[in-house]
Amino acid sequence: MSIIASRARLLGTAFSLALLLGTSAAQAETPPNVLVVAQSIDDAVSFDPAEGFELTTVQSFNNLYQRLVQSNRQDGTKIEPALAASWTAGSDGRSLTFELADSKFSSGNPVRPEDVIFSLTRAVKLNKSPAFILNELGWKADNVDAGIIRVDDKHVKLSWSADVGSGFALSLLTAPIASIVDEKTVEPQAKDGDFGNAWLKTNSAGSGAYTIATYTPHEALVLQGNANSADKPKLDSVIIRNVPDVGARRLLVEQGDADIARGLSADQIEALKTKSGLKVLAVPSARTDYILLNTKANPTLGNPALWEAARYLVDYDGIAKNLLRGQSTVHQAFLPVGFPGALTDTPFKLDVEKAKKILADAGIKTPFKVEFIVFNDQPFLSIAQSLQSTFAQAGITLDIQPGVASDIYARGRSGKFEMTLRYWIPDYFDPHSNASAFAINKDNSSNTAAKYADWVIPELTDETLSAVKEQDAAKRVALYQDLQKKIQASSPFIFMLQGNDQVVLSDKVKNYAQGLNADQVYYDKVEK
């Protein structure tokens, strides 16, 4: 670990000197057994899989942890064994019994039924942001212990009270929050009943291909190969450097000081497509970008007429075609293309005069100002500036307030904002993953996007809970399409885009894999 950390510090020093001096001093290649990734990691809040819910942390979990089952890398709708060698659905329709494969954690400890029990129950009891995923099974702090029991040394049984089938339960268990942690390593780190959460924020205790060697917030995450992994990684380590400036990311990958660069602008991508020694990987993404309005911040923001007008103050085509140029496509529903039932129609377009009439008819007086908090990163700043321009034409001044992503997340979750630009990534491959976020909020007791909007919707909540119980596939698709249309027509969410991730790689990088969903980033088979 000390060798890896020292290497990280040396690389960081070299990179910094190169950027400051503007010389070719840093053009030495990255070490042959180290993958260096340049991106922003300012959003990272916690590397505990029971808490981490940001892009950086979610992208790390498949490399650090395993779950009982996992999504297929090429087709996420297919579920495969991981720590479970096999499973059997109970005749009651509300239980699954898993037989564990012979696996070890990075500590060398074997994976036991007790670790499964500890991992899933702690995730529910901690009740952090992603806990609502496991809550879908009816698991709460006061009943989860009875729902996960040891059968014998190799078997663990999961049962649930919610009216959902085993297929849906398996989908939930592919989510990062269902990652299995090493109880014998984590439990001794527990303080004040936190189940080791404080320690796991910056450490790992999994059975994945890598472990966290060091993590320095806003600087670097260093992953070290797990010698006890069943499938040992090809490279010794992965260094994910925090490079907030996109120009610096481009320079690093262009000069060979980074092997991979993420989050580059459309102009930079175009310039690098013909650059010798580099290649651009375009990966369809399930990410949806949307505007989130806080309905309780002031009476105007809670007015459905403002929500409607806002839908006509977005230059959808201009942002997708001219600004992002291939990095996103226009998409105006909460289910991304690639998921069953996703709507593909785009009923809204930029129409300032229509928006002004909607505002006037509702008695909403202009001009007025709205505080607009956004991630201090691309493409969010560019999108925010486009929105600022078009909203201004209707007399709405968007006061753009850029911030570090982790701070923007915190403000969003605490309701300390008026308007923000967000993205949503499904947690598992089922329509309910997104429906539960945008169409469930009976009483503000769940951690959903609707709660962050302070938008209480008991009727839509009931409809969403009915949809997840529907066993007929065609009927279920129709229910989710109806929900999307209702949210699309009137809600404090303005869906705009679906992402298309463009990643720049050195041509020396082989076998890098990335899937449709955010957690489907894999470093284990990468070679140089």
N, C-alpha and C positions, 0 to 999 in steps of 0.2 A: 504493500500500500504506500509506503513512504517513497518508493522509487517512482510509482505512478504520479504521486502528488508533486514530487520534485520535477518530473518531466513536464507536468502541467504548468508549473511556475516558470520553468525555462522557456516553454513555448509561448506563454503569455508575455514574458519579457521581450522575446524576439519579435513578436507581433507588434507590441507597443512601440518598440524602437523603430521598426520598419515604417509604421504609420507616421510617427513623429518626424523621422528624418526624410521620408519620401525617397529612400534609396532602394537599391536592389539587395540590400544586406539580408533581407528575410526571404530571399528566393530559394533557399535550400528547401528540398522536399520535406514533407512531413515524414516522421519515422515510419518504417515499413510495417510495423505491427501496431500502429496507432491510427485511428480514424479521427480526423479533426473536423468538427462541424461548426460553422459560423451561423448564428441566428440570434434572435432576441430570446432571452429566458427570463425577462423581467416580470413575466406573469406568474412565475412559480410561487405558490403559496405553501405547498406541502407535498412531500413525496411519500406520505402515508397513503396507500391505496384506499383507505377508508375515508380520506379527506380530499386528496388531490383531485381537482376538477378543472384544471387549466390545461391549455394546449401543451405546454412544455412537460408537465407532469404526466398527463395522459399518454403522450408520445413515449414516455420512458417505461411505462408499466409492463408492456409485453417483453421488454428486455430484462426487467428485474424480477418479475413474478410470473407464476403460472396460476391458472384457475383449474377447477375440476374439469371443465370443458372449455373449448376455445372455438372461435370462428375460423373457418378455412381462410387462408391468406389470399387466395384468388377469388373465392366466392363466399362472402361473409354470411350469407344465409344458410350455409352448411355448417353444422356443428360437429366438432371432432373431439376425440378423447385428449386429455392433457394429463393432469395428475390422476384423473380417474381412468382406469383401464376399460371400464364398462359401467353400464348403469341399467337399472330395471325400474320401470314405472309401476307404481302400486295400483292394485285393482280399484282403489277408492278414487283414482283420478287426481289425487292431491298429495302425492308423495313420490319420492325417487330414492332408490338405494344405490349408492355408488361403491364400486370395488376399486380401491386405490392401487395404482401401479407402484412399483418399487422405485421411489424417487428420494432424493436428498436435497436439503437446503444448502445454501452456500456455507453454512457452519459445519456441514457434515452430518447434522441431525437428520434422521429419516422423517419423511412426511407421514404423519399419523392421523387417524380420525380426530384425535384431540386438537390437532392444528386446524383442521377444518372447522370444528366447533368453535374454537377460540376466534378464528378469523372472522367468521360470519356473524357471530354474536357480538363481538366488539364493534363491528361496523354498524350494526343496528343500534347498539347502546350509545355509541359516540354521537350518533345522529348529526353527522356533518353533512355538507351540501349534497353529496351523492346518495345519502341514506334512503331517499325516496324510492330508489330503484328496488332495493330489497323490501321496502315497505309494501311494494306491489303484491307481495305474497301474503300480506296480512301480518308480517312480522313486526312487532313493536318491542320496546325494551322489556315490557312485562310478560311477553309470551314467547320470545324467540328461543329461550333456553329449552323449552319443551318441543320446539320445532326442529331441533338439530341434535340427534342422539348417536352415540357410538353403538354399533351393533357388535363388532368384534375388532380384532387387531387390523383387519383389512377393509372393513365396511363401515360406512356412515349413512344414516338415513335422514333425509330432509322431508318434512311435511309442512303443510301450510293450510291456513283457513280461508284464504281468498278463493273466490270462485273462478279460478283459472286452471288450465290444463298443464300437463307436464312439458309440452312443447314450448309453451310460453315461459315456464319456469327455467328451462334450459337456456333460452335466449337471455334471460336476466343474469344467469350465472356465467355468461361470457363477458359481462361488464367488468371494468377494472376494479370496482368496489368488491367484487367476489374473489379477488386475488387471495391466495393462501399464504399467510405469514407464519414464521417459525415461532411458536409459542415459547419454547425454551430460551430463545434469544430475546424476544420482545418483553415477556412478562417481567423479568428482573429489572427492566428499564422503566417500568410503570411508576408514576408519581401522582399522588393525590387522585387516584382512581381514573387516570387518563388512558389506561390500557396500553401504555407505551407510546401514545400519540406524539408527545413532544420529541421523543427520541427518533421516531420514524419520519418526522418532518424532514430530516436531513441525513437519514441512514436507511439502509434496506435490510430485509431479512427474508429473502425469497429463495426460490429454486430456479429462477430464470438464468439465461446465459451470462448475465452480468450482475455485478453488485455495485453499490455506490462506494467508490474509494474516497472521494472528497466532494463536498459541495460547498461553494462559497456563493451566497446570494448575490445576484446581479454581476457575477464574475464568471464562474464556470462550474459545470457538472462533469465530474470525471468518473467514468464507469470502468471497472476492472473485470476481466474475464473470471467467471465462476468455475473453479477447477472441479467442483462437484456436480456441475450440470450434466444431465444425461446427454445433451447435444452441445459439446463444448464449442464456443465461438471461434471463428477463424482468426480474429485479431485479438491481441492482448488487451487493448483498452480503447475506449471511445472518449474523446474530450469534446464536450459541447460548450463552446465559448459564447459568452454573452457579448454580442456585438450590436448594440442598438442602432448604430448608424448604417443604413443600407449601402452607402457608398463604401464604407470600410469593409462590409461583407464581400462586396464585389471585388475589391482590391485583393483581399485575402485569397479568394478562390482563383482569381485570375493569375496571381503571382505564384500559386502553388503552396501557400501557407495554410490553406484550408482545403480539405478534400471535398466538402459539401457546403453549399450555401443555400439557406432558405430565406423566403420573404423578400426577394429582390423585386424591384419595381419592373413594370412592363418595359420601360426603356432599357433597363439594364439587361433584362432577359433577351431582348431583341439583339442587343450589341454582342452578347456572349454566345448566341446561337452559332455564329461562324468563327468563334475564337478557337484556335488550335489548342488541343489538349483538354477541351471541355466538352460536355454534353448536357443537354437540357432534357430532363425527364418531366413529362406532363402527366399528372395522375388525377383522374376524376375524384372529386371529393364530395362527401355528404354534408359538408359545412354549408349552412345557410346564414346569410348576413341580413340583419334586420335592425330597424329602429325600435327602441324600447322607450315608451313614455311612462312617467310616474303619474298615475291618475290622481294621486292625493297631494301632489306637490303644490298645486293650485287649482282653482275651479276650471280655468281654461283648459288645462291639460287633461282634466277628467271629462271634458265635453266630447261626446262621440262625433260631433260635427268637426272638431279639430282633427280627430283621427281620420275622418273621411277626406278632409281637405289635404292633409299631409300626404295621402296616397297619390295626389295629383301634383305634388311639388317635388317629386323625385325624377331626375333625368335618367331613367333606367337604362335606356339604350346608350346614352352618351357615356355613362359610367362604365358599362360593360364593354362597349365596342371601342370607344375612343380613349378612355382613361385606363382601363385595366387590360384591354386588348388580349383576350384569351385566358386571363387569370380567373375570370368569372363569367357566368351567363345570367341573363335575366331570369329570375325565378320568384314567384309571388305567393308561395304557399309554404306551410311549415314542414311538409314532408319532402325530402329531397328526391330528385329523380334517381331511380335505382331501388326505391322502397315500394312495396305494394301499395297501390292506391294514390300515389303521388299525383297531384294536379299539375298539368303542364300549361294550362292557359294563362295568359298574362293580361287581365282585364284593365290594368291601370297604365297610364302613360303621363308624361309631363303635360299638364294643362293648367297654366297659372290662372287664366281667367275663370275656369271652372272652380278652382280652389278658392279664389277670391269671392265668388258668388256664394259658395257653400258657407264661408265664414260670415259673410254679410247677412245671409238669410237666417243664420243662427244667432245673430246679434253679437258676434265676437268682434270687438273693435280692434283695429290695427292702427298704428304699429305697436308691437310688443316684443319683449326680449325673452328668449328661452336659454337657460344654461345648458350647454351641450358638452358632456364629458366624453372623451375619446381616448383610446390607446395612443400613446406617443410612438407610433410605428406605422409603417406602410402595410397594406394600402388604406388603413383606416383614416389617416390624416387627409389623404387625397380625396377619399369619398366624402369626408366631413366638409371639406372645402367646396366640393360640388354642391352638396346639400345647402350649405350656407348661402351660396349664390342663388339657387332656385327658390329657397324659402324667402329670401330677402325680396324677391319680386312680388310676393304677396303681403309684404309688410311684416314679416316675422324675422327678427334678427336672431340668428343662432350664435351665441357666445361660446365659441369653441374653447374648451379648456383641456388641453392634452395632459396626460398623466401616465405614470408608470402603471403597467397593466394590473399588477397586484393591487394597487391603490384604487384603480377604477373598478375592479371586481368588488373590493370591500365596500365602496360607496354604493354600488348597485345593490348588493345584498342587504345593506342596512337602510336602503331607501333614501339616502342622502344625495339625490340627484333629481333633475327635471327631465332630461332627455339624454339618451346615450346610444351609441352605435355598438351593437353586439353581434356575435356569431353564436350559432348553436350547432353542436355536433352530436349525433345520436350516440347513446351509450351502449346500445345493442341493436342487432338487426331485426327490428320489429317496429311496425308503425306506432305502436304505443309508446315507444321511447320518446318521440317528439310530441305526440298527443298529450302525454302525461305532463309535459312541461308547459305547454301553451293553453291547454284546455281543462286543466284541473286546478281548482282553488276554491274549495267550498267555504273556507273560513280563515284563510291566511295561516293555516297551521302546517302547510307542506312547503318544502323548499323547491318551488317551481318558478319559472319565468313569470307566470301570472301573479304569483305572490310579490315578486320584485316590482311588478307594475302596480301592485296594490289593487288588483282587479278581481273582485270576488264574484265567482260565477257558478253558483250551485247547480243550475240546470245543465250547463255545459259539462260540469263535472260528472253529473249522473249519466249523461249521454256517453261520455268517454269511458266511464267504468262499465257501461253496458257493452261498448264496442270490444273491449278487451276480453269479455266473457264469450263473445260470439264464436261458435265453433265452425259455422259454415263460412268457408274462405271468401266466397263471392259476396255474401252479405256483410262480412266484416270489412272488406274493401270499400263497399258502398257507404258504410257508417263513417269510416275515416275520411272519405271524400266529402261527405256532408259536413263533418266537423271543420275540415279545411275551408270550405266555402263560407261557413259562418264566421270563422276567425278572419278570413280574407276580407269579408264585407265590412265588419265592424269590430275592431279590437284595438288596444293600444300598441299593437305590433304591426309594423309596416315591413313586410318581407320584400326584399329587393333582389337578392343574388344567390346563386349557388356556386361554390368555389370550384376551381380547377387548379390544383397545386402544381406549381412549376419549381422544380428543384434543380439546381446547377451542381453537377458532379465533375470531378476530375475523371478523365478517361481511364485512369488507372484503377478506379473503383469498380469492382465487379460484384454482382449479385445483391445489390441494394434492393430492398423490397419495401413497398408502401402500398397500402390498400385504400379502399373507399372511405373507411372510417378513421378517425383521428388516432385511435390507439393502435392502428395497424401499421406501425413503423418498426421495422425489424433490422437489427444490426448483426445478428448472430452468424449469418452466412456471408457477410461482406468480406471480400478479399481485396488486396492491393498488389 
